[in-house]
Amino acid sequence: MSSLQSFSDDLAQAVAKAAASVALVDARGRFPASGIVWSADGEILTADHVVQRDEQIKVKLADGKTYAATLKGRDPSTDLALLKLEGASGLTPPDFAEVKVGHLVYVVGRPEEVQAAFGNVVALGGPIRGGGRQLDAYIQVDLTMYPGFSGGALIDLSGRVVGLATSALARGVTVAVPVATARLVADALRQHGRIKRGFLGVSTQPVALAEALAKQLEQRTGLMLIGVEKDSPAEKGGLLQGDVIVNVAGEAVSEIDDLHVALSPDTVGKAVSVKVVRGGEVKDLKVVVGERE
């Protein structure tokens, strides 16, 4: 029994360690949510869906101090938002880590006082596409997300943050945004206030390539254009309905997820190579990538 009590004490200590960097976020008209101290100079990362107003945002830290916060940027597709506390400095961000399938974890939230829920990592997956979501990676966990936990910290048993928990990314399961992904999004929100996403203006469906072309291109499928929007980057670049995209910006394109990956933020506003199969021949076009609104 003493060893079990010792293990329990260690778990409580891990929660307490992480809780020092978990804040209450009051940015909606009902129950408050949670957020994670992201930088020493007052940045708070939280879930986008809990930030329902752009003004009069309040954040309460673990030491009980409450600060006004401004919205630096938000990205609904990953359900992340970055806040900046007014007049705050010397904050303590958490330690960060990664997890594997099977690891035991807690979600630590602060919708009022600190709260925690215990579970395990079910899967490391991704991407999530569709329904307005575009997330490259996620952590699926088996635990209960109580009201106000969104924006809270998913932690390991050492109290290190491994992800940001949210109830809005997947229906029927609890998922968290991994730290590596959250860091990339937070950096972009800090610089631009949004995530730039490439846009061609096409509707596509996967199709099999002819055997000779499949051998030549070393891929079995491509994306047929079943629609090209008027005045879109694709139309301006010479893409036609019926073309089959096989490569964008040097990245092979066999399915729709490949196209999303190829249209990275770095491609927005730039002319990139788009290889298509037209009339049985491979053509190399130049398309200036637009930005998805």
C-alpha positions as CSV (number, residue, x, y, z in Angstrom):
1,M,0.0,0.0,0.0
2,S,2.9,2.4,0.8
3,S,4.2,2.0,-2.8
4,L,0.8,2.7,-4.2
5,Q,0.5,5.8,-2.1
6,S,3.9,6.9,-3.1
7,F,2.9,6.5,-6.8
8,S,-0.3,8.5,-6.1
9,D,1.8,11.2,-4.5
10,D,4.1,11.4,-7.5
11,L,1.0,11.8,-9.8
12,A,-0.3,14.6,-7.7
13,Q,3.1,16.3,-7.7
14,A,3.2,16.1,-11.5
15,V,-0.2,17.7,-11.7
16,A,0.9,20.5,-9.3
17,K,4.0,21.1,-11.4
18,A,2.1,21.5,-14.6
19,A,-0.7,23.5,-12.9
20,A,1.7,26.3,-12.2
21,S,1.7,27.0,-15.9
22,V,-2.0,26.5,-16.6
23,A,-4.3,29.6,-16.5
24,L,-8.0,30.4,-16.5
25,V,-9.2,32.0,-19.7
26,D,-12.3,34.1,-19.6
27,A,-13.2,34.9,-23.2
28,R,-16.7,33.7,-23.6
29,G,-20.1,34.4,-22.1
30,R,-20.4,31.2,-20.1
31,F,-18.1,28.9,-18.2
32,P,-14.4,29.9,-18.4
33,A,-11.8,27.7,-20.1
34,S,-8.1,27.1,-19.7
35,G,-4.8,28.1,-21.3
36,I,-1.1,27.3,-21.1
37,V,1.6,29.9,-20.3
38,W,3.6,29.8,-23.6
39,S,6.3,32.4,-23.0
40,A,7.9,34.3,-20.1
41,D,6.7,37.6,-21.4
42,G,3.0,36.8,-21.1
43,E,1.8,34.7,-24.0
44,I,-1.0,32.3,-23.4
45,L,-1.9,29.5,-25.8
46,T,-5.5,28.3,-25.7
47,A,-8.2,26.7,-27.8
48,D,-9.7,28.9,-30.5
49,H,-13.3,27.8,-29.9
50,V,-13.3,29.2,-26.3
51,V,-12.2,32.7,-27.4
52,Q,-15.6,34.0,-28.4
53,R,-14.9,37.7,-28.1
54,D,-11.9,39.7,-29.2
55,E,-12.2,42.3,-26.3
56,Q,-12.5,42.2,-22.6
57,I,-10.5,38.9,-22.3
58,K,-9.3,38.1,-18.8
59,V,-6.7,35.6,-17.8
60,K,-6.1,34.4,-14.3
61,L,-2.8,32.8,-13.5
62,A,-1.9,30.2,-11.0
63,D,-0.7,32.8,-8.5
64,G,-4.2,34.4,-8.5
65,K,-3.3,37.5,-10.5
66,T,-5.7,38.5,-13.2
67,Y,-4.6,40.3,-16.4
68,A,-6.4,41.8,-19.4
69,A,-5.3,40.0,-22.6
70,T,-5.3,40.8,-26.2
71,L,-5.9,38.4,-29.0
72,K,-2.6,38.0,-31.1
73,G,-4.0,35.6,-33.6
74,R,-6.2,32.6,-34.1
75,D,-6.4,29.6,-36.3
76,P,-9.8,27.8,-36.3
77,S,-8.5,24.9,-38.5
78,T,-6.2,23.8,-35.6
79,D,-8.4,25.2,-32.9
80,L,-5.6,27.3,-31.4
81,A,-5.5,30.9,-30.3
82,L,-2.6,33.0,-28.9
83,L,-3.3,35.7,-26.3
84,K,-0.9,38.3,-24.9
85,L,-1.2,39.5,-21.3
86,E,-1.0,43.2,-20.7
87,G,1.8,44.1,-18.3
88,A,2.9,40.6,-17.5
89,S,6.5,39.4,-17.4
90,G,8.7,36.8,-15.7
91,L,6.1,34.0,-16.2
92,T,7.1,30.4,-16.1
93,P,6.3,28.3,-19.2
94,P,6.1,24.5,-18.5
95,D,8.6,21.9,-19.5
96,F,7.7,20.2,-22.8
97,A,8.0,16.6,-24.0
98,E,6.6,14.0,-26.4
99,V,4.5,10.9,-25.7
100,K,4.1,7.4,-27.2
101,V,1.0,5.2,-27.5
102,G,0.3,3.7,-24.1
103,H,1.8,6.4,-22.0
104,L,-0.3,7.5,-19.0
105,V,-1.3,11.2,-19.1
106,Y,-3.4,13.8,-17.4
107,V,-5.3,16.8,-18.7
108,V,-4.9,19.7,-16.4
109,G,-7.3,22.6,-16.6
110,R,-8.2,25.6,-14.6
111,P,-11.8,26.6,-15.4
112,E,-12.1,27.7,-11.8
113,E,-9.5,26.1,-9.5
114,V,-7.1,23.5,-10.9
115,Q,-8.7,20.3,-12.0
116,A,-7.2,17.1,-13.6
117,A,-8.4,14.0,-15.4
118,F,-6.4,10.8,-15.8
119,G,-6.1,8.5,-18.8
120,N,-3.8,7.1,-21.5
121,V,-2.6,7.8,-25.0
122,V,-4.7,5.7,-27.4
123,A,-3.1,6.8,-30.7
124,L,-0.8,9.3,-32.4
125,G,-2.5,10.2,-35.6
126,G,-3.1,12.7,-38.4
127,P,-3.9,14.4,-40.4
128,I,-7.4,15.7,-39.7
129,R,-8.9,17.2,-42.9
130,G,-12.4,18.5,-43.6
131,G,-15.1,20.2,-41.7
132,G,-13.0,23.4,-41.5
133,R,-10.2,21.4,-39.8
134,Q,-6.6,21.0,-41.0
135,L,-4.4,19.5,-38.4
136,D,-1.2,17.6,-39.4
137,A,-0.9,15.6,-36.2
138,Y,-3.0,14.8,-33.1
139,I,-2.8,12.8,-29.8
140,Q,-5.9,10.7,-29.1
141,V,-6.4,10.1,-25.4
142,D,-8.8,8.0,-23.3
143,L,-10.1,10.4,-20.6
144,T,-13.0,12.6,-19.8
145,M,-12.8,16.3,-20.9
146,Y,-14.8,18.2,-18.3
147,P,-16.4,21.6,-18.9
148,G,-13.6,24.2,-19.1
149,F,-10.8,21.8,-19.8
150,S,-10.3,22.9,-23.4
151,G,-7.1,24.9,-23.8
152,G,-5.6,23.0,-20.9
153,A,-2.4,21.0,-20.8
154,L,-2.0,17.4,-21.6
155,I,0.9,16.3,-19.4
156,D,3.0,13.2,-18.8
157,L,3.7,11.7,-15.4
158,S,6.7,14.0,-14.9
159,G,4.4,17.1,-15.3
160,R,5.8,18.0,-18.7
161,V,3.3,19.3,-21.3
162,V,2.9,17.1,-24.3
163,G,0.0,18.8,-26.0
164,L,-2.9,21.2,-25.7
165,A,-6.3,19.6,-25.1
166,T,-9.4,20.5,-26.9
167,S,-13.0,19.1,-27.2
168,A,-13.6,20.7,-30.7
169,L,-11.3,18.9,-33.1
170,A,-12.9,15.5,-33.3
171,R,-16.4,14.2,-32.5
172,G,-16.8,11.5,-30.0
173,V,-13.1,11.3,-29.0
174,T,-10.7,13.4,-26.9
175,V,-7.7,14.7,-28.7
176,A,-4.9,17.1,-28.1
177,V,-2.6,19.2,-30.4
178,P,1.0,17.9,-30.0
179,V,3.5,20.4,-28.7
180,A,5.5,20.4,-31.9
181,T,2.4,21.3,-34.0
182,A,1.3,23.9,-31.4
183,R,4.7,25.5,-31.4
184,L,4.6,26.0,-35.2
185,V,1.1,27.4,-35.1
186,A,1.9,29.7,-32.2
187,D,5.0,31.1,-34.0
188,A,2.9,31.9,-37.1
189,L,0.1,33.5,-35.0
190,R,2.8,35.6,-33.3
191,Q,4.2,36.8,-36.6
192,H,1.1,37.1,-38.8
193,G,-2.0,36.7,-36.6
194,R,-3.1,33.7,-38.8
195,I,-1.9,30.6,-40.6
196,K,-1.2,31.2,-44.2
197,R,-2.6,28.3,-46.3
198,G,-2.0,27.8,-50.0
199,F,-5.0,27.9,-52.4
200,L,-5.3,26.9,-56.0
201,G,-9.1,27.0,-56.5
202,V,-9.7,23.5,-57.7
203,S,-12.0,20.5,-57.0
204,T,-10.3,17.2,-57.4
205,Q,-10.7,13.5,-57.2
206,P,-8.0,10.7,-57.2
207,V,-7.6,8.8,-60.4
208,A,-5.3,5.9,-61.5
209,L,-2.5,6.8,-63.9
210,A,-1.9,4.8,-67.1
211,E,0.7,2.1,-66.6
212,A,3.4,3.8,-68.6
213,L,2.9,7.1,-66.9
214,A,2.8,5.4,-63.5
215,K,6.2,3.9,-64.2
216,Q,7.6,7.2,-65.6
217,L,6.4,9.2,-62.6
218,E,6.9,6.4,-60.0
219,Q,3.4,6.9,-58.6
220,R,0.2,5.1,-59.3
221,T,-2.4,7.9,-58.9
222,G,-2.9,11.6,-59.3
223,L,-5.6,14.2,-58.7
224,M,-8.0,14.9,-61.6
225,L,-9.4,18.4,-61.7
226,I,-13.1,18.1,-61.8
227,G,-13.6,21.9,-61.3
228,V,-11.5,25.0,-61.7
229,E,-12.8,28.2,-60.1
230,K,-13.1,31.3,-62.3
231,D,-10.2,33.8,-61.8
232,S,-8.5,31.4,-59.3
233,P,-4.8,30.9,-59.2
234,A,-5.3,27.6,-61.0
235,E,-7.2,29.2,-63.9
236,K,-4.7,32.1,-64.2
237,G,-1.9,29.5,-64.2
238,G,-3.4,27.6,-67.2
239,L,-4.8,24.6,-65.3
240,L,-7.8,23.0,-67.1
241,Q,-10.7,20.8,-66.0
242,G,-9.6,17.2,-66.8
243,D,-5.9,17.8,-66.0
244,V,-4.4,15.4,-63.6
245,I,-2.1,17.0,-61.0
246,V,0.9,14.7,-60.2
247,N,3.4,17.1,-58.6
248,V,3.2,20.5,-56.9
249,A,6.3,22.5,-55.8
250,G,8.5,19.4,-56.1
251,E,6.1,17.2,-54.0
252,A,4.5,14.2,-55.6
253,V,0.7,14.5,-55.4
254,S,-1.3,11.2,-55.3
255,E,-4.2,12.2,-53.1
256,I,-5.8,15.3,-51.6
257,D,-3.7,15.3,-48.4
258,D,-0.6,15.4,-50.6
259,L,-1.9,18.6,-52.2
260,H,-2.6,20.2,-48.8
261,V,1.0,19.4,-47.7
262,A,2.5,20.7,-50.9
263,L,0.6,24.0,-50.6
264,S,2.5,25.0,-47.4
265,P,2.5,28.5,-46.0
266,D,5.9,29.1,-47.7
267,T,4.3,28.7,-51.1
268,V,1.7,31.5,-50.7
269,G,2.3,34.3,-53.2
270,K,5.0,32.4,-55.0
271,A,5.1,30.8,-58.5
272,V,5.5,27.1,-58.1
273,S,5.8,24.3,-60.5
274,V,2.6,22.3,-61.1
275,K,3.0,19.2,-63.2
276,V,-0.1,17.8,-64.8
277,V,-1.0,15.0,-67.2
278,R,-2.9,16.4,-70.2
279,G,-3.7,14.3,-73.2
280,G,-1.4,11.6,-72.0
281,E,1.6,13.9,-71.7
282,V,3.2,15.5,-68.7
283,K,3.2,19.3,-68.8
284,D,5.0,21.6,-66.4
285,L,3.0,24.8,-65.5
286,K,3.8,27.8,-63.2
287,V,1.1,28.8,-60.8
288,V,1.2,31.7,-58.3
289,V,-0.3,30.2,-55.1
290,G,-3.1,32.2,-53.5
291,E,-4.0,32.3,-49.8
292,R,-7.1,30.5,-48.6
293,E,-9.4,32.8,-46.7
